[in-house]
Each structure stands twice: as C-alpha cells, then as structure tokens.
Amino acid sequence: MALGAAAPASAQSDVPVVETSRYLESFDGTRIAITILRPAQAGQVITALLPVIVTQDRGQEGSERVAAARRFFLNRGYVIVAQDRRGVGASFGIQKGFVNAFDAEDAKTVIEWAGAQPFSNGRVVSWGCSNQGAWQYLVATLKPRHLVAIAPSCASPQFFDHGVMTNGVPMFPAGTAPFSGECRQAAPERFPARPVADDRDGALLKAAQKTRGCNAPMLGQYWRTMTRDGLNPVTGTRPGLADSSITQWQAVRDSGIPMLQIGGWYDAAVLGQMQGQRLWGGKVIMGPWVHGNGLPAGATFPNAARDLLEETGRWFDHYAKGVANGADRPGITYYTMNAPKGREWGWRASWPSVSEGQTSFYLSPAGLSRTPVPAAPPASYAEQAATWFEGRYEPLSHWWGGDMAATDARMLGHQSSPLPADTRITGTPALRLWLGSDTPDVNLFAVLQDVSPDGRSTYVTDGRLRVASRRITTAPFPNSIQYWKPNYGSDQQPLKPGEVVEAAFEFYPISYVFKRGHRLRLSIATTIGKDYQALSANRGKAPTITVLRDAAHPSRLLLPIVPNN
C-alpha cells in the first residue's frame, strides 16, 4: 500500500490504538475479515464520531509502510477499517484474479457497514496503491452512499489498457489462457494471517485457508492473447470490460465521489489517471516516480519530494471532516524533468488530448524535419534484438539513466537537428506511421530520446502498438485524450501482402525539457526482447517493415511543445 515519495509527514507522538476484528457477510454470503483500528485516549476509545478510512489488502497486513500510513491517519483522527480481500488473510472465498467485481462488492459491504457504525460520522474514504488503489475505481461504480472521497494511487481506471494489453501488446507475461480454476498447493503468505477476535482457537481461519490453493494468480482472469471483449470461460465474464471502470464511466460520474489520484511518470498507469481526471474531475499529483510512487533507483530529480500522506490527509479532511482547506481545488499538479531550479512543479486544469497542440516532426532521410519531404524514399528495417535498458525495461518502472546509443544502433532511428533553444513538451507524444510488413502482424515499439552534443542518448518516454489492433474509433466516453482503440475481436486487422497502412499510437504522457543544442531522436523496434509479446500469426518469422515517408504518406512524430515558462 505504498504512498510514500520522499518527505515524511511531520513527526508526532502516536495516539494509543484499540484494535478489534470480526467477520462481515458479503453480498453473496462469503465471510470477509476486517480489522478495526480506533484512536484512543487514556486507554479508552475516543467517543467522538470520527470519519473512517477503508482499505482492502492483498496480504500486506504486516508491512512497515502500511503500519506507518495507518499511524499517520490514526493520529489525524480517523478510524481505520482494513479488509482482507476474499481468499486472502482471514477472509473466506476464492480470489478470481486481479481486482474484479467480487472485490468491489465486498468493498461496498465493508464501506456501508463502516459508515453506519456508532463510532462513525457517516463519512467513509478509501486509499491505497496498486491493487489497493484499483479496487477504489470499481467500487465507485457501485455508488456506496457512505463513500465521500477516494484516493487511488499508482493505479489506472483503464486497467485492461495499462495493466494487461496496451494497444494490443501484452504488458506482462500472463498465461496463454485464463486461470482454469484448478486447485494446487497454496503458496505461503508473506505475512501470516491472524484469526479474527472471536476465532479464539483459530478454527475459522483454518477453514478459510483450506481453499487458498484454489486462488487465481495475480492476473489470473486475463491471458496474453485476449482482446478487450474476450470471454473468460471459467468466470463467465469479459474481464477486459467488467474489471476496468472506464467502461462504466457513467456510474462513476453519477456517484459524484471526488477522486485524488497520485502517480508517477514512469509507471504504467499515467494515461489512465489523466483520462480519469479529464472525465470525472478531481485532482492528480504526478511526480518523477515509478510504481509505488518512489524515485527510480539511481535517479536524482531535484525538488521531487512531496509528502503524499499529508496531501492525502488534507484531501480526506476536506471531504470527511468538512475542513475548508482548499484541498478540493481540481486540476493536475505535475513535475517537469530538466526544468529550471525551483520551477519543477507546475499545474494545469486538465491534461490535453493527444489531438491538441501537437507539433509535427516528419520522418525523412535527413532525420526528423519540421516540413514533409515530398519525394522521400521509404526506410526498411529488419527486426533486430533491441533489448531496452540492458534487459531491465518494465512498464511499472520505465526509467533508465543509462546511455541508449548502443541499443539505438539496432533500431530504425530518425534524429532532429540541434534545438535552437530549450524546448519543453507537456502532454502526450504520439506517432503516426505509414508502413507495410512482410508478416501478417507486427509489434511496434517507439522510444523518444534526448541526444546530447556528446552523442549520449537518454530515454524520455515510449509507446507501443500491435499493428493488427490499430483500428481507432470514437471513445465510448466523452473528453477522450487518447487514440481510442476498442481492440475487440472484430477489430483485428491483419496486414495483407503489399498493404500499406497508417498506424497511430500515443506514448506515455510526460513533461520534459530538452536543452538547447540537444537533438530529438525517435527510435523504432519490432521487439524489445520479451518472449511473451511474440506474435503467433507470424509463425516465428521476424518481420521486415517498410516505413513510408513521402507527401502521400507523411509518417510523423507529434510532440506537445509548450512555452518554456
């Protein structure tokens, strides 16, 4: 339940805590374990009515980061009700995979119970990172009447797009088929579960643990070749639709639940978080962080520290305690890499669309040109092993401080002339590429780089697309900031021999300053060394692509250049 990113909250003496635990019966009769933590005074629980924070954990009950965050909120005058996710800890039931509809229904049960307790002021909030953040988006679709604000962190309301399949390319090595439901030897839990208070002999805990070996793995409801409408035959659901709240955007909007989202430029969730804010309002804090909202290993970003617990506490104080502290001001607070000292953090009301304010850089024999070259010849690229970050590239931590020059030599590259002035991009870069391939399908991996005068090539951001999944339609929600690809089974368009198509896709959003005298570089590969991303349609053949660059086929990099002030 990471919520850190540097500077801690102000030190203070911890209040005494009275702890108890019990089972609640969820919507389907499953017994869900909860732990109730109440601040105390002189050995007695505080009798004043207090707001409640509900969390939903996946076996992280004993971690020090969770304990520290709990102490912070207890000291601030909140009751904490911590739920063990079904199939985890002391809860009964079986986990169906990553966050899903069962988790949302369980959470609603806990929220409504917490808001109705004698110790509660009737206002419940929720918080957490990663899977502990993802459930909050889903429970908002159920509109719990006591839930007055949420704070999902390092998570995306478009989980299918940012945790399973980005533009048709698998994000992680999920199985070749969804989890089939078979039972096996249960893996040991990182933090041993504790029985609830009334389970004095531990018999109920033992009963709950009997089915632990039947739990699905973390991404068990998904599979690596699925489309958004793929049917999971075990659960009978379409998890690409059912388990991402963006497909239920009206319900989230109608709930009216204010949302604080916290994330990092180098996590996978950033575009979904920006889309959520554009769609539902609320607030985003976006720093130079990886998954978990911490700095990348080895990175030194000046003035990057923020007390995210304090920011979350102020958000909750406004909605759960009625404090007029200005924390409800909507908008996006974001960090700009390479910004002048003291001007790293900026603010804007919402994130721009990929179609707004873009400057085109055309691919040409000379590199990246501000104007198209009418009769430019095509470029051919035969697949090479372009392993990014020396094999350490991961979507949840896609920052690297090393030199990519050696990798660039194995990719199709286009480079600009030296920039005449510092140049800032703030938005969502994109690529519109005209190409053909000698295979029926091809993965495209494109990286934007900053090339210094000495030739050092530094990673800035990247994007990807499976070309058969290129179809773009109007998004099923308003205010889209992305090229919406429905990626249903019926949307797949394999390439025909000799066919030329335009493939458009966005990169991870970013705010970054290229220094005067540096060059922009676009590098394109068809593999980054992940076997699970291989395309079965190609039957093992490595593709050779032809990229067109003439006036009729203006392949171009789109950059959201803004005034550097």
C-alpha positions in Angstrom: 0.0 0.0 0.0 2.8 2.4 -0.9 2.1 6.0 -0.6 5.5 7.5 0.0 7.6 9.5 -2.4 10.1 11.1 -0.1 9.4 13.6 2.6 7.5 12.1 5.6 4.7 13.7 7.5 5.6 15.8 10.5 6.8 13.8 13.4 4.3 13.4 16.2 3.6 11.1 19.1 1.4 8.2 18.1 -2.0 8.0 19.7 -2.9 4.8 21.5 -5.0 2.4 19.4 -7.7 0.0 20.3 -7.9 -2.9 17.8 -10.6 -5.5 17.2 -11.6 -7.7 14.3 -14.6 -9.6 13.1 -16.3 -11.1 10.1 -18.8 -9.4 7.8 -21.1 -11.3 5.5 -20.7 -10.0 2.0 -23.3 -9.8 -0.8 -23.0 -13.5 -1.7 -22.7 -14.8 1.9 -18.9 -15.0 1.9 -17.4 -14.1 5.2 -15.0 -11.2 4.9 -12.5 -10.4 7.7 -12.0 -6.9 8.8 -9.7 -5.2 11.4 -11.0 -2.1 13.1 -8.4 0.3 14.5 -9.7 3.2 16.6 -7.7 6.0 18.2 -7.8 6.1 22.0 -7.2 8.4 24.9 -6.2 7.3 28.4 -6.8 3.7 27.4 -10.4 4.3 26.1 -11.5 4.7 22.6 -12.3 8.2 21.5 -16.1 8.5 21.7 -16.4 11.4 19.3 -17.8 10.4 15.9 -14.9 10.1 13.5 -14.6 9.6 9.8 -13.5 6.1 8.6 -10.8 5.0 6.1 -11.5 1.7 4.4 -8.6 -0.3 2.8 -8.7 -3.6 1.0 -5.4 -5.5 1.3 -3.9 -8.4 -0.6 -1.8 -9.9 2.1 0.3 -6.8 3.1 -1.1 -6.5 6.6 2.3 -6.7 8.2 4.4 -4.4 6.1 6.0 -1.4 7.8 4.8 1.0 5.1 1.2 0.0 5.8 1.8 0.4 9.5 3.4 3.8 9.1 0.5 5.1 7.0 -2.0 3.7 9.5 -0.3 5.5 12.3 -0.4 8.7 10.3 -4.2 8.6 9.8 -5.0 7.4 13.3 -3.0 10.3 14.7 -5.1 12.6 12.4 -8.3 11.4 13.9 -9.5 8.6 11.6 -10.8 5.2 12.3 -9.3 2.5 10.0 -11.3 -0.5 8.8 -8.9 -2.8 7.0 -10.5 -5.6 4.9 -8.7 -8.8 4.0 -9.6 -9.4 0.3 -11.6 -12.5 -0.2 -9.4 -15.6 -0.4 -6.6 -13.7 1.5 -5.7 -13.3 5.1 -8.6 -14.5 7.3 -11.3 -14.0 4.7 -13.2 -16.9 3.2 -13.8 -17.3 -0.5 -11.6 -17.7 -3.6 -9.7 -15.0 -5.5 -10.7 -14.8 -9.1 -7.6 -12.9 -10.2 -6.6 -9.2 -10.0 -9.1 -6.7 -8.8 -12.6 -7.7 -10.0 -16.3 -7.3 -9.5 -16.3 -9.5 -6.4 -13.7 -7.3 -4.7 -15.9 -4.2 -5.5 -19.0 -5.8 -4.0 -17.1 -6.9 -0.9 -15.7 -3.4 -0.5 -19.2 -1.9 -0.8 -20.3 -4.2 2.0 -17.5 -3.0 4.3 -17.9 0.7 3.4 -21.7 0.7 4.2 -21.1 -1.2 7.4 -18.3 1.2 8.5 -20.4 4.3 7.7 -23.3 3.0 9.8 -21.3 2.2 13.0 -21.8 4.1 16.3 -18.1 5.3 16.1 -18.5 6.8 12.6 -19.6 10.2 11.5 -21.1 8.6 8.4 -18.3 9.6 6.1 -16.0 7.0 4.6 -13.0 7.4 2.5 -10.6 4.9 0.8 -7.0 4.9 -0.1 -4.2 2.6 -1.3 -1.7 2.0 -4.1 -1.6 -0.5 -7.0 -4.2 -3.3 -6.5 -5.2 -1.4 -3.3 -5.9 1.6 -5.5 -7.5 -0.3 -8.4 -10.5 -1.6 -6.3 -11.5 2.0 -5.5 -12.3 2.8 -9.1 -14.5 -0.3 -9.3 -16.3 0.3 -6.0 -17.2 3.8 -7.2 -19.3 2.3 -9.9 -21.5 0.8 -7.2 -22.1 4.2 -5.6 -21.8 3.4 -1.9 -23.8 6.0 -0.1 -21.3 6.5 2.8 -18.2 6.8 0.4 -17.4 10.6 0.2 -13.9 10.5 -1.4 -11.3 8.1 -2.7 -7.6 8.3 -3.2 -6.4 5.6 -5.7 -2.7 5.7 -6.1 -0.4 4.1 -8.8 -3.5 2.5 -10.4 -5.5 3.2 -13.6 -9.2 3.2 -14.2 -8.3 1.6 -17.6 -6.7 -1.4 -16.1 -7.1 -3.5 -19.3 -5.1 -0.9 -21.3 -2.4 -0.2 -18.7 -2.1 -3.5 -16.9 -2.9 -6.2 -19.4 -2.8 -5.1 -23.1 -1.5 -1.7 -24.3 -2.7 -1.1 -27.8 -2.8 -4.9 -28.4 0.7 -5.6 -26.9 0.8 -7.7 -23.7 2.2 -5.7 -20.7 3.1 -8.7 -18.6 3.7 -12.4 -19.0 0.1 -13.5 -18.3 -0.8 -17.1 -19.1 -1.7 -18.3 -22.6 -5.2 -19.0 -21.2 -7.1 -17.6 -18.2 -6.7 -19.4 -14.9 -8.8 -22.6 -15.2 -9.8 -22.8 -11.5 -7.7 -25.9 -10.6 -6.6 -26.2 -7.0 -2.9 -26.7 -6.1 -0.6 -26.3 -3.2 -1.0 -22.8 -1.7 2.0 -20.6 -1.7 3.0 -19.3 1.8 1.6 -15.8 2.5 4.3 -13.1 3.0 2.7 -12.0 6.3 0.9 -14.8 8.2 -2.8 -14.2 8.6 -4.3 -13.7 12.1 -7.7 -15.1 13.2 -10.4 -12.5 14.0 -11.0 -11.7 17.6 -13.9 -14.2 18.2 -12.0 -17.0 16.5 -10.1 -17.9 19.7 -9.0 -21.3 18.6 -8.2 -20.4 15.0 -10.7 -22.9 13.6 -12.4 -20.4 11.3 -9.0 -19.2 10.0 -8.1 -22.8 9.2 -11.4 -23.3 7.4 -10.9 -20.1 5.4 -7.4 -21.3 4.4 -8.5 -24.6 3.0 -9.3 -23.1 -0.4 -6.1 -20.9 -0.6 -4.7 -23.3 -3.2 -7.7 -22.6 -5.5 -7.0 -18.8 -5.7 -6.2 -17.5 -9.2 -2.7 -15.9 -9.6 -2.4 -12.1 -9.7 -3.5 -11.6 -13.3 -5.4 -14.9 -13.5 -8.6 -13.7 -15.1 -6.6 -12.4 -18.1 -4.5 -14.0 -20.8 -1.8 -12.7 -23.2 -3.7 -13.1 -26.5 -7.1 -11.7 -25.3 -9.0 -8.8 -26.8 -11.0 -6.3 -24.7 -14.2 -8.4 -25.2 -12.5 -11.7 -24.6 -14.8 -14.1 -22.7 -13.3 -15.9 -19.7 -15.0 -19.3 -19.7 -14.3 -20.0 -16.1 -15.8 -16.9 -14.6 -18.3 -16.3 -17.4 -17.2 -12.7 -17.6 -15.4 -10.4 -20.0 -12.7 -9.1 -17.6 -11.3 -6.5 -20.1 -14.7 -4.8 -19.9 -16.1 -5.7 -16.4 -12.9 -5.1 -14.4 -12.0 -1.7 -15.8 -14.1 1.2 -14.5 -13.6 3.3 -17.7 -16.2 1.1 -19.4 -18.6 2.0 -16.6 -17.7 5.7 -16.7 -21.3 6.9 -16.3 -21.7 5.1 -13.0 -18.5 6.7 -11.6 -19.7 10.1 -12.8 -23.1 9.7 -11.3 -21.6 8.6 -8.0 -20.2 12.1 -7.6 -17.3 10.7 -5.5 -14.4 13.1 -5.5 -11.1 11.5 -6.6 -7.5 12.2 -5.8 -5.1 10.2 -8.0 -1.4 10.0 -7.3 1.1 8.6 -9.8 4.4 8.7 -11.5 5.5 9.5 -15.0 7.5 6.2 -15.1 4.6 4.0 -14.0 2.2 2.3 -16.5 -1.0 4.0 -15.2 -0.3 7.6 -16.1 -2.5 8.0 -19.2 -5.5 6.4 -17.4 -5.1 8.7 -14.4 -5.1 11.7 -16.7 -8.1 10.4 -18.6 -9.9 9.8 -15.3 -9.3 13.4 -14.2 -10.5 14.7 -17.6 -13.6 12.6 -17.3 -14.6 12.8 -13.6 -12.7 15.8 -12.4 -10.9 15.8 -9.1 -7.2 16.1 -8.6 -4.0 14.4 -9.8 -0.4 14.6 -8.4 2.1 13.3 -11.0 5.8 13.1 -10.0 9.0 11.7 -11.4 8.3 8.3 -9.8 7.9 4.7 -10.7 5.2 2.2 -9.4 4.7 2.7 -5.7 5.4 6.5 -6.1 9.1 6.4 -5.3 12.1 7.7 -7.2 13.6 5.3 -9.7 16.7 3.6 -8.4 19.7 5.8 -9.1 17.7 8.8 -10.2 18.2 12.3 -8.8 15.4 14.6 -9.6 15.7 18.0 -7.8 12.9 19.1 -5.6 10.9 15.9 -6.3 9.9 15.2 -2.7 6.3 15.6 -1.7 4.6 14.5 1.5 1.9 12.4 -0.2 0.4 11.2 3.1 -0.1 14.8 4.1 -1.6 15.6 0.7 -4.0 12.7 1.1 -4.8 13.7 4.6 -5.8 17.2 3.5 -8.0 15.7 0.8 -9.7 13.5 3.3 -10.0 16.2 5.9 -11.9 18.4 3.4 -14.5 15.7 2.4 -14.7 13.6 5.6 -14.3 16.3 8.2 -15.6 19.4 6.4 -12.3 21.3 6.7 -12.2 24.3 4.3 -8.5 23.8 3.5 -8.6 24.3 -0.3 -7.6 20.7 -0.9 -10.6 20.2 -3.2 -9.1 22.5 -5.9 -9.4 20.4 -9.1 -6.5 20.0 -11.5 -3.2 18.4 -12.1 0.0 19.1 -10.2 2.9 17.7 -12.1 6.7 17.6 -12.2 8.8 18.6 -15.2 12.1 16.9 -15.8 15.0 19.2 -16.6 13.0 22.3 -15.6 14.9 25.3 -14.2 15.6 25.1 -10.5 12.6 25.9 -8.3 10.2 25.6 -11.3 10.0 21.8 -11.4 6.3 21.7 -10.3 3.5 23.0 -12.4 -0.3 23.0 -12.5 -2.9 22.8 -15.2 -6.7 22.3 -15.1 -6.7 19.1 -17.1 -4.5 17.1 -19.4 -4.6 17.9 -23.1 -5.8 15.5 -25.7 -3.3 13.7 -28.0 -5.0 15.7 -30.8 -4.4 19.1 -29.2 -1.5 21.4 -29.7 0.9 18.9 -31.4 4.0 19.9 -33.4 4.8 17.6 -36.2 8.3 16.2 -36.9 8.3 14.3 -40.2 10.4 11.3 -40.8 12.8 11.8 -43.7 16.2 10.6 -45.0 17.6 13.6 -43.2 16.1 12.6 -39.9 13.2 14.5 -38.2 12.1 17.5 -40.3 9.6 20.2 -39.5 8.2 20.0 -43.0 7.5 16.9 -45.1 9.8 15.8 -47.9 7.6 15.3 -50.9 9.5 12.5 -52.6 11.4 10.9 -49.7 12.2 7.2 -50.2 10.9 4.6 -47.8 13.0 3.2 -45.0 13.4 -0.5 -44.5 14.0 -2.2 -41.1 14.6 -5.9 -40.5 14.0 -6.9 -36.9 17.0 -6.9 -34.6 17.3 -7.7 -30.9 16.8 -4.3 -29.4 16.7 -5.1 -25.7 15.9 -1.8 -23.9 17.6 -0.8 -20.6 20.0 -3.8 -20.9 17.0 -6.1 -20.4 15.7 -4.2 -17.4 12.8 -2.4 -19.1 9.5 -2.9 -17.2 6.2 -1.0 -17.7 5.9 -0.3 -14.0 9.4 1.2 -13.9 10.2 2.6 -17.4 13.0 5.0 -16.4 16.7 4.4 -17.2 19.6 6.7 -16.6 21.9 4.8 -18.9 23.0 5.6 -22.5 20.8 4.0 -25.1 23.2 4.7 -28.0 24.3 1.1 -28.4 20.6 0.0 -28.5 19.8 2.8 -31.0 22.1 1.1 -33.5 19.7 -1.9 -33.6 16.6 0.2 -34.2 15.3 2.4 -37.0 16.2 5.9 -36.0 15.4 9.5 -37.0 17.1 12.4 -35.4 16.4 16.2 -35.4 18.9 18.9 -35.9 20.2 20.6 -32.7 17.5 22.5 -30.9 18.0 26.3 -31.0 16.5 26.8 -27.6 15.4 24.9 -24.5 12.2 23.1 -25.6 9.5 21.8 -23.2 7.0 19.1 -24.0 4.0 18.7 -21.7 1.3 16.4 -22.9 1.1 13.1 -24.7 3.6 12.5 -27.6 2.3 10.3 -30.4 3.5 8.6 -33.6 1.6 8.3 -36.9 3.5 5.8 -39.0 2.8 4.7 -42.6 4.1 1.2 -43.0 3.9 -2.3 -44.6 5.4 -5.6 -43.4 6.3 -8.9 -44.9 4.4 -10.6 -42.0 0.6 -10.5 -41.2 1.3 -8.7 -38.0 4.0 -6.7 -36.3 4.6 -5.1 -32.9 5.9 -1.5 -33.0 7.9 -0.1 -30.0 8.9 3.5 -30.3 11.0 5.5 -27.9 11.6 9.2 -27.7 15.1 10.1 -26.7 17.2 13.2 -25.8 20.6 13.2 -27.5 23.2 15.4 -26.0 26.0 17.1 -28.0 28.4 14.3 -27.0 26.1 11.7 -28.5 24.6 10.3 -25.3 21.1 9.0 -25.9 18.7 9.4 -22.9 15.3 7.8 -22.6 12.4 10.2 -22.3 9.2 8.2 -23.0 7.9 5.4 -25.2 4.8 3.9 -26.8 3.8 0.6 -28.5 1.2 -0.9 -30.8 0.3 -4.2 -32.3 -0.5 -3.2 -35.9 -3.4 -5.6 -36.2 -5.0 -3.8 -33.3 -4.6 -0.3 -34.9 -8.3 0.5 -35.5 -9.3 3.8 -33.9 -12.9 4.8 -33.1 -14.7 7.4 -31.1 -14.2 6.6 -27.5 -17.3 5.3 -25.6 -16.9 8.1 -23.1 -16.6 11.9 -23.6 -13.5 14.0 -23.3 -11.1 11.3 -24.6 -7.5 12.4 -24.5 -6.2 9.3 -26.4 -6.4 7.5 -29.7 -9.2 5.1 -28.6 -8.6 1.5 -29.8 -11.6 -0.7 -28.9 -9.5 -3.8 -29.5 -12.4 -6.2 -29.7 -12.0 -9.4 -31.6 -13.9 -8.0 -34.5 -11.5 -5.0 -34.7 -8.4 -7.0 -35.5 -7.0 -6.2 -39.0 -4.1 -8.4 -40.0 -1.8 -7.0 -42.7 -2.2 -8.2 -46.3 0.8 -8.8 -48.5 1.9 -5.5 -50.1 -0.6 -3.5 -48.0 0.4 -0.1 -46.6 -1.5 1.2 -43.5 -1.3 4.1 -41.1 -0.7 3.1 -37.5 -1.2 5.8 -34.9 -0.5 5.4 -31.2 0.4 7.6 -28.2 3.4 7.4 -25.9 3.3 7.6 -22.1 2.4 11.2 -21.2 5.4 13.3 -20.0 6.6 16.8 -19.1 10.2 17.2 -20.0 12.7 20.0 -21.1 15.1 19.3 -24.0 18.1 21.6 -23.5 19.4 23.9 -26.2 21.8 22.2 -28.6 20.4 18.7 -27.9 18.6 16.7 -30.5 15.3 14.8 -30.5 15.6 11.1 -31.5 12.8 8.7 -32.5 13.9 5.0 -32.5 11.6 2.2 -33.6 11.9 -1.5 -33.0 9.7 -4.5 -33.5 10.8 -6.4 -30.4 12.3 -5.4 -27.1 13.3 -8.9 -26.1 10.1 -10.0 -24.3 9.2 -13.5 -25.5 5.6 -13.3 -24.2 5.0 -10.4 -26.7 5.8 -12.7 -29.7 3.0 -12.8 -32.4 1.7 -16.3 -33.2 0.3 -15.1 -36.5 3.9 -14.7 -37.8 4.8 -18.3 -37.0 8.2 -17.5 -35.8 9.2 -15.2 -38.7 10.9 -12.0 -37.8 9.3 -9.1 -39.7 10.9 -6.6 -42.0 8.9 -3.4 -42.1 8.9 -0.6 -44.7 8.2 2.9 -43.4 6.9 5.3 -45.9 7.9 9.0 -45.6 6.6 10.8 -48.7 4.0 13.5 -49.1 1.2 11.0 -49.6 2.3 9.0 -46.6 3.6 11.6 -44.1 4.9 9.5 -41.2 5.5 11.9 -38.3 6.3 12.2 -34.6 3.8 14.5 -32.8 5.2 16.4 -29.8 3.2 18.7 -27.4 5.6 21.6 -27.4 4.6 24.3 -25.0 6.1 27.7 -24.0 9.0 27.1 -21.6 7.8 29.2 -18.8 
